[in-house]
């Protein structure tokens, strides 16, 4: 299952939303919100799930989409 992490505009700033969060994380800067969303996506991926980060502009346009996938360890034949 893919977990969606959204960066959306809110009054006075930007919010990062994900179903696992008790409440949205709110930032004054869109860049800080996006960085927090990427960190959250990486954390989700380290736990073995895929995360899709969606970044929206103030007009509601989807401006960016990033996918964080779980790391898979490969066993090499020796």
N, CA, C, O and CB atoms as a CASP TS submission, in Angstrom:
PFRMAT TS
TARGET T0000
AUTHOR 0000-0000-0000
METHOD Language model
MODEL 1
PARENT N/A
ATOM      1  N   UNK     1       0.843  -1.183   0.000  1.00  0.00           N
ATOM      2  CA  UNK     1       0.000   0.000   0.000  1.00  0.00           C
ATOM      3  C   UNK     1       0.887   1.246   0.000  1.00  0.00           C
ATOM      4  O   UNK     1       1.884   1.302   0.720  1.00  0.00           O
ATOM      5  CB  UNK     1      -0.958  -0.002   1.224  1.00  0.00           C
ATOM      6  N   UNK     2       0.534   2.212  -0.784  1.00  0.00           N
ATOM      7  CA  UNK     2       1.292   3.461  -0.883  1.00  0.00           C
ATOM      8  C   UNK     2       0.712   4.475   0.090  1.00  0.00           C
ATOM      9  O   UNK     2      -0.493   4.723   0.097  1.00  0.00           O
ATOM     10  CB  UNK     2       1.270   4.018  -2.335  1.00  0.00           C
ATOM     11  N   UNK     3       1.572   5.056   0.905  1.00  0.00           N
ATOM     12  CA  UNK     3       1.143   6.128   1.801  1.00  0.00           C
ATOM     13  C   UNK     3       1.340   7.460   1.093  1.00  0.00           C
ATOM     14  O   UNK     3       2.406   7.726   0.538  1.00  0.00           O
ATOM     15  CB  UNK     3       1.930   6.090   3.149  1.00  0.00           C
ATOM     16  N   UNK     4       0.315   8.288   1.115  1.00  0.00           N
ATOM     17  CA  UNK     4       0.367   9.598   0.474  1.00  0.00           C
ATOM     18  C   UNK     4       0.780  10.648   1.507  1.00  0.00           C
ATOM     19  O   UNK     4       0.208  10.728   2.594  1.00  0.00           O
ATOM     20  CB  UNK     4      -1.006   9.960  -0.165  1.00  0.00           C
ATOM     21  N   UNK     5       1.770  11.440   1.150  1.00  0.00           N
ATOM     22  CA  UNK     5       2.209  12.574   1.959  1.00  0.00           C
ATOM     23  C   UNK     5       1.977  13.813   1.097  1.00  0.00           C
ATOM     24  O   UNK     5       2.572  13.944   0.027  1.00  0.00           O
ATOM     25  CB  UNK     5       3.739  12.438   2.414  1.00  0.00           C
ATOM     26  N   UNK     6       1.117  14.720   1.554  1.00  0.00           N
ATOM     27  CA  UNK     6       0.769  15.894   0.762  1.00  0.00           C
ATOM     28  C   UNK     6       1.329  17.166   1.376  1.00  0.00           C
ATOM     29  O   UNK     6       1.307  17.350   2.593  1.00  0.00           O
ATOM     30  CB  UNK     6      -0.737  16.007   0.622  1.00  0.00           C
ATOM     31  N   UNK     7       1.830  18.040   0.512  1.00  0.00           N
ATOM     32  CA  UNK     7       2.237  19.385   0.906  1.00  0.00           C
ATOM     33  C   UNK     7       1.221  20.323   0.270  1.00  0.00           C
ATOM     34  O   UNK     7       1.148  20.446  -0.953  1.00  0.00           O
ATOM     35  CB  UNK     7       3.731  19.724   0.456  1.00  0.00           C
ATOM     36  N   UNK     8       0.433  20.985   1.124  1.00  0.00           N
ATOM     37  CA  UNK     8      -0.656  21.820   0.626  1.00  0.00           C
ATOM     38  C   UNK     8      -0.608  23.210   1.254  1.00  0.00           C
ATOM     39  O   UNK     8      -0.136  23.374   2.379  1.00  0.00           O
ATOM     40  CB  UNK     8      -2.009  21.159   0.910  1.00  0.00           C
ATOM     41  N   UNK     9      -1.097  24.205   0.523  1.00  0.00           N
ATOM     42  CA  UNK     9      -1.137  25.551   1.094  1.00  0.00           C
ATOM     43  C   UNK     9      -2.240  25.656   2.145  1.00  0.00           C
ATOM     44  O   UNK     9      -3.326  25.096   1.993  1.00  0.00           O
ATOM     45  CB  UNK     9      -1.353  26.601  -0.013  1.00  0.00           C
ATOM     46  N   UNK    10      -1.934  26.383   3.207  1.00  0.00           N
ATOM     47  CA  UNK    10      -2.915  26.698   4.251  1.00  0.00           C
ATOM     48  C   UNK    10      -2.769  28.180   4.577  1.00  0.00           C
ATOM     49  O   UNK    10      -1.798  28.820   4.173  1.00  0.00           O
ATOM     50  CB  UNK    10      -2.710  25.801   5.542  1.00  0.00           C
ATOM     51  N   UNK    11      -3.708  28.704   5.287  1.00  0.00           N
ATOM     52  CA  UNK    11      -3.650  30.107   5.673  1.00  0.00           C
ATOM     53  C   UNK    11      -2.353  30.386   6.436  1.00  0.00           C
ATOM     54  O   UNK    11      -2.117  29.808   7.497  1.00  0.00           O
ATOM     55  CB  UNK    11      -4.880  30.487   6.531  1.00  0.00           C
ATOM     56  N   UNK    12      -1.530  31.256   5.904  1.00  0.00           N
ATOM     57  CA  UNK    12      -0.300  31.635   6.583  1.00  0.00           C
ATOM     58  C   UNK    12       0.874  30.704   6.384  1.00  0.00           C
ATOM     59  O   UNK    12       1.911  30.890   7.020  1.00  0.00           O
ATOM     60  CB  UNK    12      -0.560  31.746   8.002  1.00  0.00           C
ATOM     61  N   UNK    13       0.748  29.696   5.512  1.00  0.00           N
ATOM     62  CA  UNK    13       1.885  28.809   5.331  1.00  0.00           C
ATOM     63  C   UNK    13       1.564  27.578   4.518  1.00  0.00           C
ATOM     64  O   UNK    13       0.759  27.613   3.587  1.00  0.00           O
ATOM     65  CB  UNK    13       2.414  28.397   6.650  1.00  0.00           C
ATOM     66  N   UNK    14       2.213  26.483   4.891  1.00  0.00           N
ATOM     67  CA  UNK    14       2.107  25.217   4.176  1.00  0.00           C
ATOM     68  C   UNK    14       1.964  24.084   5.177  1.00  0.00           C
ATOM     69  O   UNK    14       2.568  24.121   6.249  1.00  0.00           O
ATOM     70  CB  UNK    14       3.335  24.989   3.264  1.00  0.00           C
ATOM     71  N   UNK    15       1.168  23.077   4.837  1.00  0.00           N
ATOM     72  CA  UNK    15       0.953  21.939   5.726  1.00  0.00           C
ATOM     73  C   UNK    15       1.410  20.653   5.063  1.00  0.00           C
ATOM     74  O   UNK    15       1.317  20.489   3.846  1.00  0.00           O
ATOM     75  CB  UNK    15      -0.523  21.835   6.127  1.00  0.00           C
ATOM     76  N   UNK    16       1.909  19.742   5.897  1.00  0.00           N
ATOM     77  CA  UNK    16       2.266  18.398   5.468  1.00  0.00           C
ATOM     78  C   UNK    16       1.246  17.463   6.106  1.00  0.00           C
ATOM     79  O   UNK    16       1.102  17.416   7.328  1.00  0.00           O
ATOM     80  CB  UNK    16       3.753  18.018   5.873  1.00  0.00           C
ATOM     81  N   UNK    17       0.542  16.720   5.257  1.00  0.00           N
ATOM     82  CA  UNK    17      -0.495  15.801   5.727  1.00  0.00           C
ATOM     83  C   UNK    17      -0.141  14.361   5.382  1.00  0.00           C
ATOM     84  O   UNK    17       0.389  14.075   4.308  1.00  0.00           O
ATOM     85  CB  UNK    17      -1.856  16.169   5.121  1.00  0.00           C
ATOM     86  N   UNK    18      -0.444  13.464   6.312  1.00  0.00           N
ATOM     87  CA  UNK    18      -0.314  12.026   6.118  1.00  0.00           C
ATOM     88  C   UNK    18      -1.231  11.368   7.125  1.00  0.00           C
ATOM     89  O   UNK    18      -1.386  11.872   8.237  1.00  0.00           O
ATOM     90  CB  UNK    18       1.173  11.537   6.282  1.00  0.00           C
ATOM     91  N   UNK    19      -1.845  10.250   6.761  1.00  0.00           N
ATOM     92  CA  UNK    19      -2.796   9.592   7.650  1.00  0.00           C
ATOM     93  C   UNK    19      -2.168   9.164   8.984  1.00  0.00           C
ATOM     94  O   UNK    19      -2.875   9.047   9.985  1.00  0.00           O
ATOM     95  CB  UNK    19      -3.386   8.386   6.956  1.00  0.00           C
ATOM     96  N   UNK    20      -0.859   8.931   9.009  1.00  0.00           N
ATOM     97  CA  UNK    20      -0.186   8.495  10.231  1.00  0.00           C
ATOM     98  C   UNK    20       0.063   9.637  11.214  1.00  0.00           C
ATOM     99  O   UNK    20       0.367   9.393  12.382  1.00  0.00           O
ATOM    100  CB  UNK    20       1.123   7.837   9.882  1.00  0.00           C
ATOM    101  N   UNK    21      -0.061  10.876  10.752  1.00  0.00           N
ATOM    102  CA  UNK    21       0.179  12.023  11.631  1.00  0.00           C
ATOM    103  C   UNK    21      -1.067  12.326  12.452  1.00  0.00           C
ATOM    104  O   UNK    21      -2.183  12.276  11.935  1.00  0.00           O
ATOM    105  CB  UNK    21       0.594  13.264  10.810  1.00  0.00           C
ATOM    106  N   UNK    22      -0.881  12.636  13.720  1.00  0.00           N
ATOM    107  CA  UNK    22      -2.013  13.012  14.577  1.00  0.00           C
ATOM    108  C   UNK    22      -2.621  14.332  14.114  1.00  0.00           C
ATOM    109  O   UNK    22      -3.832  14.535  14.205  1.00  0.00           O
ATOM    110  CB  UNK    22      -1.567  13.121  16.052  1.00  0.00           C
ATOM    111  N   UNK    23      -1.781  15.213  13.625  1.00  0.00           N
ATOM    112  CA  UNK    23      -2.220  16.517  13.116  1.00  0.00           C
ATOM    113  C   UNK    23      -1.243  16.931  12.023  1.00  0.00           C
ATOM    114  O   UNK    23      -0.089  16.503  12.036  1.00  0.00           O
ATOM    115  CB  UNK    23      -2.291  17.603  14.267  1.00  0.00           C
ATOM    116  N   UNK    24      -1.685  17.756  11.081  1.00  0.00           N
ATOM    117  CA  UNK    24      -0.761  18.209  10.038  1.00  0.00           C
ATOM    118  C   UNK    24       0.413  18.981  10.637  1.00  0.00           C
ATOM    119  O   UNK    24       0.270  19.649  11.661  1.00  0.00           O
ATOM    120  CB  UNK    24      -1.499  19.086   9.017  1.00  0.00           C
ATOM    121  N   UNK    25       1.569  18.883   9.992  1.00  0.00           N
ATOM    122  CA  UNK    25       2.715  19.699  10.362  1.00  0.00           C
ATOM    123  C   UNK    25       2.610  20.972   9.531  1.00  0.00           C
ATOM    124  O   UNK    25       2.442  20.896   8.314  1.00  0.00           O
ATOM    125  CB  UNK    25       4.091  18.942  10.121  1.00  0.00           C
ATOM    126  N   UNK    26       2.706  22.140  10.162  1.00  0.00           N
ATOM    127  CA  UNK    26       2.532  23.413   9.465  1.00  0.00           C
ATOM    128  C   UNK    26       3.844  24.197   9.479  1.00  0.00           C
ATOM    129  O   UNK    26       4.533  24.257  10.497  1.00  0.00           O
ATOM    130  CB  UNK    26       1.395  24.243  10.115  1.00  0.00           C
ATOM    131  N   UNK    27       4.179  24.798   8.329  1.00  0.00           N
ATOM    132  CA  UNK    27       5.414  25.543   8.151  1.00  0.00           C
ATOM    133  C   UNK    27       5.113  26.880   7.486  1.00  0.00           C
ATOM    134  O   UNK    27       4.151  26.995   6.727  1.00  0.00           O
ATOM    135  CB  UNK    27       6.429  24.734   7.316  1.00  0.00           C
ATOM    136  N   UNK    28       5.928  27.888   7.768  1.00  0.00           N
ATOM    137  CA  UNK    28       5.783  29.180   7.108  1.00  0.00           C
ATOM    138  C   UNK    28       6.303  29.128   5.684  1.00  0.00           C
ATOM    139  O   UNK    28       5.819  29.849   4.811  1.00  0.00           O
ATOM    140  CB  UNK    28       6.513  30.262   7.891  1.00  0.00           C
ATOM    141  N   UNK    29       7.287  28.277   5.452  1.00  0.00           N
ATOM    142  CA  UNK    29       7.957  28.180   4.151  1.00  0.00           C
ATOM    143  C   UNK    29       7.557  26.901   3.427  1.00  0.00           C
ATOM    144  O   UNK    29       7.504  25.827   4.028  1.00  0.00           O
ATOM    145  CB  UNK    29       9.483  28.230   4.327  1.00  0.00           C
ATOM    146  N   UNK    30       7.275  27.022   2.133  1.00  0.00           N
ATOM    147  CA  UNK    30       6.981  25.848   1.329  1.00  0.00           C
ATOM    148  C   UNK    30       8.178  24.925   1.222  1.00  0.00           C
ATOM    149  O   UNK    30       8.027  23.704   1.200  1.00  0.00           O
ATOM    150  CB  UNK    30       6.525  26.260  -0.047  1.00  0.00           C
ATOM    151  N   UNK    31       9.371  25.507   1.154  1.00  0.00           N
ATOM    152  CA  UNK    31      10.594  24.700   1.068  1.00  0.00           C
ATOM    153  C   UNK    31      10.785  23.856   2.324  1.00  0.00           C
ATOM    154  O   UNK    31      11.186  22.696   2.238  1.00  0.00           O
ATOM    155  CB  UNK    31      11.817  25.603   0.850  1.00  0.00           C
ATOM    156  N   UNK    32      10.500  24.433   3.485  1.00  0.00           N
ATOM    157  CA  UNK    32      10.629  23.669   4.735  1.00  0.00           C
ATOM    158  C   UNK    32       9.582  22.576   4.811  1.00  0.00           C
ATOM    159  O   UNK    32       9.857  21.484   5.308  1.00  0.00           O
ATOM    160  CB  UNK    32      10.508  24.594   5.952  1.00  0.00           C
ATOM    161  N   UNK    33       8.383  22.859   4.324  1.00  0.00           N
ATOM    162  CA  UNK    33       7.331  21.843   4.314  1.00  0.00           C
ATOM    163  C   UNK    33       7.715  20.690   3.389  1.00  0.00           C
ATOM    164  O   UNK    33       7.531  19.522   3.732  1.00  0.00           O
ATOM    165  CB  UNK    33       5.985  22.459   3.873  1.00  0.00           C
ATOM    166  N   UNK    34       8.246  21.024   2.220  1.00  0.00           N
ATOM    167  CA  UNK    34       8.656  19.986   1.279  1.00  0.00           C
ATOM    168  C   UNK    34       9.791  19.145   1.854  1.00  0.00           C
ATOM    169  O   UNK    34       9.796  17.925   1.691  1.00  0.00           O
ATOM    170  CB  UNK    34       9.084  20.611  -0.053  1.00  0.00           C
ATOM    171  N   UNK    35      10.739  19.771   2.517  1.00  0.00           N
ATOM    172  CA  UNK    35      11.846  19.031   3.135  1.00  0.00           C
ATOM    173  C   UNK    35      11.318  18.084   4.213  1.00  0.00           C
ATOM    174  O   UNK    35      11.777  16.947   4.319  1.00  0.00           O
ATOM    175  CB  UNK    35      12.884  20.009   3.742  1.00  0.00           C
ATOM    176  N   UNK    36      10.359  18.547   5.010  1.00  0.00           N
ATOM    177  CA  UNK    36       9.774  17.697   6.055  1.00  0.00           C
ATOM    178  C   UNK    36       9.008  16.532   5.425  1.00  0.00           C
ATOM    179  O   UNK    36       9.049  15.412   5.934  1.00  0.00           O
ATOM    180  CB  UNK    36       8.834  18.527   6.972  1.00  0.00           C
ATOM    181  N   UNK    37       8.312  16.795   4.321  1.00  0.00           N
ATOM    182  CA  UNK    37       7.574  15.739   3.631  1.00  0.00           C
ATOM    183  C   UNK    37       8.534  14.681   3.102  1.00  0.00           C
ATOM    184  O   UNK    37       8.249  13.486   3.189  1.00  0.00           O
ATOM    185  CB  UNK    37       6.737  16.324   2.479  1.00  0.00           C
ATOM    186  N   UNK    38       9.653  15.103   2.563  1.00  0.00           N
ATOM    187  CA  UNK    38      10.647  14.152   2.051  1.00  0.00           C
ATOM    188  C   UNK    38      11.230  13.309   3.190  1.00  0.00           C
ATOM    189  O   UNK    38      11.425  12.103   3.039  1.00  0.00           O
ATOM    190  CB  UNK    38      11.779  14.902   1.310  1.00  0.00           C
ATOM    191  N   UNK    39      11.506  13.952   4.332  1.00  0.00           N
ATOM    192  CA  UNK    39      12.005  13.186   5.486  1.00  0.00           C
ATOM    193  C   UNK    39      10.968  12.167   5.937  1.00  0.00           C
ATOM    194  O   UNK    39      11.313  11.028   6.252  1.00  0.00           O
ATOM    195  CB  UNK    39      12.365  14.130   6.656  1.00  0.00           C
ATOM    196  N   UNK    40       9.705  12.569   5.971  1.00  0.00           N
ATOM    197  CA  UNK    40       8.636  11.652   6.361  1.00  0.00           C
ATOM    198  C   UNK    40       8.545  10.502   5.351  1.00  0.00           C
ATOM    199  O   UNK    40       8.388   9.346   5.744  1.00  0.00           O
ATOM    200  CB  UNK    40       7.278  12.402   6.461  1.00  0.00           C
ATOM    201  N   UNK    41       8.642  10.811   4.064  1.00  0.00           N
ATOM    202  CA  UNK    41       8.624   9.768   3.040  1.00  0.00           C
ATOM    203  C   UNK    41       9.763   8.781   3.201  1.00  0.00           C
ATOM    204  O   UNK    41       9.572   7.576   3.042  1.00  0.00           O
ATOM    205  CB  UNK    41       8.684  10.387   1.668  1.00  0.00           C
ATOM    206  N   UNK    42      10.940   9.284   3.515  1.00  0.00           N
ATOM    207  CA  UNK    42      12.099   8.412   3.736  1.00  0.00           C
ATOM    208  C   UNK    42      11.896   7.527   4.957  1.00  0.00           C
ATOM    209  O   UNK    42      12.282   6.358   4.949  1.00  0.00           O
ATOM    210  CB  UNK    42      13.372   9.247   3.901  1.00  0.00           C
ATOM    211  N   UNK    43      11.294   8.075   6.002  1.00  0.00           N
ATOM    212  CA  UNK    43      11.006   7.291   7.210  1.00  0.00           C
ATOM    213  C   UNK    43      10.017   6.173   6.895  1.00  0.00           C
ATOM    214  O   UNK    43      10.194   5.039   7.339  1.00  0.00           O
ATOM    215  CB  UNK    43      10.446   8.198   8.330  1.00  0.00           C
ATOM    216  N   UNK    44       8.988   6.492   6.137  1.00  0.00           N
ATOM    217  CA  UNK    44       7.997   5.481   5.741  1.00  0.00           C
ATOM    218  C   UNK    44       8.675   4.379   4.932  1.00  0.00           C
ATOM    219  O   UNK    44       8.407   3.197   5.144  1.00  0.00           O
ATOM    220  CB  UNK    44       6.845   6.125   4.919  1.00  0.00           C
ATOM    221  N   UNK    45       9.554   4.766   4.005  1.00  0.00           N
ATOM    222  CA  UNK    45      10.264   3.786   3.175  1.00  0.00           C
ATOM    223  C   UNK    45      11.179   2.897   4.011  1.00  0.00           C
ATOM    224  O   UNK    45      11.279   1.697   3.756  1.00  0.00           O
ATOM    225  CB  UNK    45      11.080   4.499   2.096  1.00  0.00           C
ATOM    226  N   UNK    46      11.845   3.476   5.007  1.00  0.00           N
ATOM    227  CA  UNK    46      12.708   2.667   5.886  1.00  0.00           C
ATOM    228  C   UNK    46      11.897   1.643   6.656  1.00  0.00           C
ATOM    229  O   UNK    46      12.428   0.604   7.048  1.00  0.00           O
ATOM    230  CB  UNK    46      13.476   3.564   6.866  1.00  0.00           C
ATOM    231  N   UNK    47      10.612   1.918   6.881  1.00  0.00           N
ATOM    232  CA  UNK    47       9.735   0.974   7.586  1.00  0.00           C
ATOM    233  C   UNK    47       9.150  -0.075   6.653  1.00  0.00           C
ATOM    234  O   UNK    47       8.369  -0.924   7.085  1.00  0.00           O
ATOM    235  CB  UNK    47       8.608   1.723   8.278  1.00  0.00           C
ATOM    236  N   UNK    48       9.521  -0.024   5.372  1.00  0.00           N
ATOM    237  CA  UNK    48       9.102  -1.060   4.439  1.00  0.00           C
ATOM    238  C   UNK    48       7.902  -0.734   3.574  1.00  0.00           C
ATOM    239  O   UNK    48       7.412  -1.610   2.862  1.00  0.00           O
ATOM    240  CB  UNK    48       8.814  -2.265   5.181  1.00  0.00           C
ATOM    241  N   UNK    49       7.410   0.495   3.609  1.00  0.00           N
ATOM    242  CA  UNK    49       6.276   0.886   2.780  1.00  0.00           C
ATOM    243  C   UNK    49       6.718   1.922   1.749  1.00  0.00           C
ATOM    244  O   UNK    49       7.741   2.587   1.914  1.00  0.00           O
ATOM    245  CB  UNK    49       5.127   1.442   3.651  1.00  0.00           C
ATOM    246  N   UNK    50       5.936   2.043   0.693  1.00  0.00           N
ATOM    247  CA  UNK    50       6.195   3.059  -0.313  1.00  0.00           C
ATOM    248  C   UNK    50       5.452   4.332   0.058  1.00  0.00           C
ATOM    249  O   UNK    50       4.306   4.283   0.507  1.00  0.00           O
ATOM    250  CB  UNK    50       5.777   2.569  -1.718  1.00  0.00           C
ATOM    251  N   UNK    51       6.106   5.467  -0.130  1.00  0.00           N
ATOM    252  CA  UNK    51       5.478   6.767   0.137  1.00  0.00           C
ATOM    253  C   UNK    51       5.482   7.587  -1.144  1.00  0.00           C
ATOM    254  O   UNK    51       6.481   7.632  -1.861  1.00  0.00           O
ATOM    255  CB  UNK    51       6.216   7.530   1.285  1.00  0.00           C
ATOM    256  N   UNK    52       4.366   8.229  -1.421  1.00  0.00           N
ATOM    257  CA  UNK    52       4.280   9.153  -2.548  1.00  0.00           C
ATOM    258  C   UNK    52       4.068  10.550  -1.991  1.00  0.00           C
ATOM    259  O   UNK    52       3.087  10.807  -1.292  1.00  0.00           O
ATOM    260  CB  UNK    52       3.128   8.755  -3.533  1.00  0.00           C
ATOM    261  N   UNK    53       4.988  11.444  -2.301  1.00  0.00           N
ATOM    262  CA  UNK    53       4.908  12.824  -1.829  1.00  0.00           C
ATOM    263  C   UNK    53       4.319  13.659  -2.956  1.00  0.00           C
ATOM    264  O   UNK    53       4.824  13.647  -4.078  1.00  0.00           O
ATOM    265  CB  UNK    53       6.317  13.371  -1.387  1.00  0.00           C
ATOM    266  N   UNK    54       3.254  14.381  -2.653  1.00  0.00           N
ATOM    267  CA  UNK    54       2.592  15.246  -3.635  1.00  0.00           C
ATOM    268  C   UNK    54       2.668  16.684  -3.145  1.00  0.00           C
ATOM    269  O   UNK    54       2.268  16.986  -2.021  1.00  0.00           O
ATOM    270  CB  UNK    54       1.105  14.814  -3.865  1.00  0.00           C
ATOM    271  N   UNK    55       3.180  17.565  -3.987  1.00  0.00           N
ATOM    272  CA  UNK    55       3.347  18.979  -3.636  1.00  0.00           C
ATOM    273  C   UNK    55       2.404  19.804  -4.514  1.00  0.00           C
ATOM    274  O   UNK    55       2.417  19.692  -5.740  1.00  0.00           O
ATOM    275  CB  UNK    55       4.842  19.444  -3.819  1.00  0.00           C
ATOM    276  N   UNK    56       1.593  20.627  -3.867  1.00  0.00           N
ATOM    277  CA  UNK    56       0.595  21.437  -4.560  1.00  0.00           C
ATOM    278  C   UNK    56       0.912  22.927  -4.434  1.00  0.00           C
ATOM    279  O   UNK    56       1.423  23.381  -3.410  1.00  0.00           O
ATOM    280  CB  UNK    56      -0.804  21.147  -4.006  1.00  0.00           C
ATOM    281  N   UNK    57       0.599  23.681  -5.494  1.00  0.00           N
ATOM    282  CA  UNK    57       0.712  25.138  -5.463  1.00  0.00           C
ATOM    283  C   UNK    57      -0.511  25.733  -4.774  1.00  0.00           C
ATOM    284  O   UNK    57      -1.475  25.028  -4.476  1.00  0.00           O
ATOM    285  CB  UNK    57       0.864  25.712  -6.895  1.00  0.00           C
ATOM    286  N   UNK    58      -0.458  27.027  -4.527  1.00  0.00           N
ATOM    287  CA  UNK    58      -1.588  27.709  -3.872  1.00  0.00           C
ATOM    288  C   UNK    58      -2.876  27.624  -4.685  1.00  0.00           C
ATOM    289  O   UNK    58      -3.968  27.672  -4.118  1.00  0.00           O
ATOM    290  CB  UNK    58      -1.244  29.168  -3.627  1.00  0.00           C
ATOM    291  N   UNK    59      -2.759  27.500  -6.012  1.00  0.00           N
ATOM    292  CA  UNK    59      -3.965  27.407  -6.838  1.00  0.00           C
ATOM    293  C   UNK    59      -4.486  25.972  -6.957  1.00  0.00           C
ATOM    294  O   UNK    59      -5.449  25.719  -7.681  1.00  0.00           O
ATOM    295  CB  UNK    59      -3.683  27.965  -8.223  1.00  0.00           C
ATOM    296  N   UNK    60      -3.851  25.033  -6.248  1.00  0.00           N
ATOM    297  CA  UNK    60      -4.292  23.646  -6.247  1.00  0.00           C
ATOM    298  C   UNK    60      -3.637  22.767  -7.295  1.00  0.00           C
ATOM    299  O   UNK    60      -3.918  21.570  -7.360  1.00  0.00           O
ATOM    300  CB  UNK    60      -5.744  23.603  -6.435  1.00  0.00           C
ATOM    301  N   UNK    61      -2.765  23.341  -8.121  1.00  0.00           N
ATOM    302  CA  UNK    61      -2.071  22.582  -9.155  1.00  0.00           C
ATOM    303  C   UNK    61      -1.015  21.670  -8.532  1.00  0.00           C
ATOM    304  O   UNK    61      -0.232  22.098  -7.684  1.00  0.00           O
ATOM    305  CB  UNK    61      -1.422  23.532 -10.177  1.00  0.00           C
ATOM    306  N   UNK    62      -1.004  20.413  -8.960  1.00  0.00           N
ATOM    307  CA  UNK    62       0.043  19.480  -8.530  1.00  0.00           C
ATOM    308  C   UNK    62       1.328  19.872  -9.253  1.00  0.00           C
ATOM    309  O   UNK    62       1.399  19.811 -10.480  1.00  0.00           O
ATOM    310  CB  UNK    62      -0.351  17.974  -8.832  1.00  0.00           C
ATOM    311  N   UNK    63       2.346  20.277  -8.485  1.00  0.00           N
ATOM    312  CA  UNK    63       3.587  20.772  -9.079  1.00  0.00           C
ATOM    313  C   UNK    63       4.731  19.768  -8.977  1.00  0.00           C
ATOM    314  O   UNK    63       5.710  19.863  -9.717  1.00  0.00           O
ATOM    315  CB  UNK    63       3.992  22.067  -8.416  1.00  0.00           C
ATOM    316  N   UNK    64       4.615  18.817  -8.073  1.00  0.00           N
ATOM    317  CA  UNK    64       5.684  17.838  -7.912  1.00  0.00           C
ATOM    318  C   UNK    64       5.170  16.559  -7.303  1.00  0.00           C
ATOM    319  O   UNK    64       4.220  16.553  -6.520  1.00  0.00           O
ATOM    320  CB  UNK    64       6.797  18.402  -7.058  1.00  0.00           C
ATOM    321  N   UNK    65       5.821  15.472  -7.680  1.00  0.00           N
ATOM    322  CA  UNK    65       5.463  14.154  -7.152  1.00  0.00           C
ATOM    323  C   UNK    65       6.756  13.361  -7.000  1.00  0.00           C
ATOM    324  O   UNK    65       7.527  13.221  -7.949  1.00  0.00           O
ATOM    325  CB  UNK    65       4.435  13.404  -8.093  1.00  0.00           C
ATOM    326  N   UNK    66       6.979  12.855  -5.815  1.00  0.00           N
ATOM    327  CA  UNK    66       8.189  12.093  -5.521  1.00  0.00           C
ATOM    328  C   UNK    66       7.781  10.764  -4.897  1.00  0.00           C
ATOM    329  O   UNK    66       6.818  10.708  -4.133  1.00  0.00           O
ATOM    330  CB  UNK    66       9.146  12.888  -4.573  1.00  0.00           C
ATOM    331  N   UNK    67       8.494   9.710  -5.211  1.00  0.00           N
ATOM    332  CA  UNK    67       8.197   8.398  -4.658  1.00  0.00           C
ATOM    333  C   UNK    67       9.403   7.908  -3.872  1.00  0.00           C
ATOM    334  O   UNK    67      10.533   7.935  -4.360  1.00  0.00           O
ATOM    335  CB  UNK    67       7.818   7.393  -5.775  1.00  0.00           C
ATOM    336  N   UNK    68       9.145   7.459  -2.647  1.00  0.00           N
ATOM    337  CA  UNK    68      10.178   6.862  -1.800  1.00  0.00           C
ATOM    338  C   UNK    68       9.838   5.383  -1.658  1.00  0.00           C
ATOM    339  O   UNK    68       8.783   5.032  -1.130  1.00  0.00           O
ATOM    340  CB  UNK    68      10.268   7.575  -0.387  1.00  0.00           C
ATOM    341  N   UNK    69      10.722   4.528  -2.124  1.00  0.00           N
ATOM    342  CA  UNK    69      10.460   3.093  -2.071  1.00  0.00           C
ATOM    343  C   UNK    69      11.340   2.425  -1.022  1.00  0.00           C
ATOM    344  O   UNK    69      12.429   2.909  -0.713  1.00  0.00           O
ATOM    345  CB  UNK    69      10.693   2.451  -3.446  1.00  0.00           C
ATOM    346  N   UNK    70      10.861   1.310  -0.476  1.00  0.00           N
ATOM    347  CA  UNK    70      11.668   0.580   0.507  1.00  0.00           C
ATOM    348  C   UNK    70      12.940   0.062  -0.137  1.00  0.00           C
ATOM    349  O   UNK    70      12.961  -0.274  -1.321  1.00  0.00           O
ATOM    350  CB  UNK    70      10.869  -0.587   1.116  1.00  0.00           C
ATOM    351  N   UNK    71      13.979   0.003   0.640  1.00  0.00           N
ATOM    352  CA  UNK    71      15.245  -0.557   0.162  1.00  0.00           C
ATOM    353  C   UNK    71      15.132  -2.083   0.200  1.00  0.00           C
ATOM    354  O   UNK    71      14.578  -2.657   1.138  1.00  0.00           O
ATOM    355  CB  UNK    71      16.463  -0.054   1.034  1.00  0.00           C
ATOM    356  N   UNK    72      15.654  -2.707  -0.811  1.00  0.00           N
ATOM    357  CA  UNK    72      15.651  -4.164  -0.877  1.00  0.00           C
ATOM    358  C   UNK    72      17.103  -4.637  -0.847  1.00  0.00           C
ATOM    359  O   UNK    72      17.929  -4.223  -1.660  1.00  0.00           O
ATOM    360  CB  UNK    72      14.908  -4.679  -2.164  1.00  0.00           C
ATOM    361  N   UNK    73      17.385  -5.503   0.097  1.00  0.00           N
ATOM    362  CA  UNK    73      18.741  -6.048   0.181  1.00  0.00           C
ATOM    363  C   UNK    73      18.840  -7.261  -0.731  1.00  0.00           C
ATOM    364  O   UNK    73      18.002  -8.162  -0.678  1.00  0.00           O
ATOM    365  CB  UNK    73      19.108  -6.428   1.649  1.00  0.00           C
ATOM    366  N   UNK    74      19.850  -7.275  -1.550  1.00  0.00           N
ATOM    367  CA  UNK    74      20.071  -8.384  -2.458  1.00  0.00           C
ATOM    368  C   UNK    74      21.169  -9.286  -1.929  1.00  0.00           C
ATOM    369  O   UNK    74      22.199  -8.822  -1.442  1.00  0.00           O
ATOM    370  CB  UNK    74      20.421  -7.878  -3.852  1.00  0.00           C
ATOM    371  N   UNK    75      20.931 -10.563  -2.034  1.00  0.00           N
ATOM    372  CA  UNK    75      21.955 -11.519  -1.652  1.00  0.00           C
ATOM    373  C   UNK    75      22.703 -11.915  -2.911  1.00  0.00           C
ATOM    374  O   UNK    75      22.124 -12.473  -3.843  1.00  0.00           O
ATOM    375  CB  UNK    75      21.341 -12.766  -0.934  1.00  0.00           C
ATOM    376  N   UNK    76      23.965 -11.629  -2.928  1.00  0.00           N
ATOM    377  CA  UNK    76      24.787 -11.946  -4.099  1.00  0.00           C
ATOM    378  C   UNK    76      25.361 -13.349  -3.983  1.00  0.00           C
ATOM    379  O   UNK    76      25.857 -13.753  -2.932  1.00  0.00           O
ATOM    380  CB  UNK    76      25.923 -10.920  -4.262  1.00  0.00           C
ATOM    381  N   UNK    77      25.281 -14.080  -5.087  1.00  0.00           N
ATOM    382  CA  UNK    77      25.859 -15.428  -5.103  1.00  0.00           C
ATOM    383  C   UNK    77      27.368 -15.312  -5.156  1.00  0.00           C
ATOM    384  O   UNK    77      27.905 -14.548  -5.957  1.00  0.00           O
ATOM    385  CB  UNK    77      25.329 -16.260  -6.309  1.00  0.00           C
ATOM    386  N   UNK    78      28.036 -16.039  -4.335  1.00  0.00           N
ATOM    387  CA  UNK    78      29.489 -15.933  -4.283  1.00  0.00           C
ATOM    388  C   UNK    78      30.125 -17.042  -4.895  1.00  0.00           C
ATOM    389  O   UNK    78      31.353 -17.105  -4.934  1.00  0.00           O
ATOM    390  CB  UNK    78      29.975 -15.811  -2.944  1.00  0.00           C
TER
END
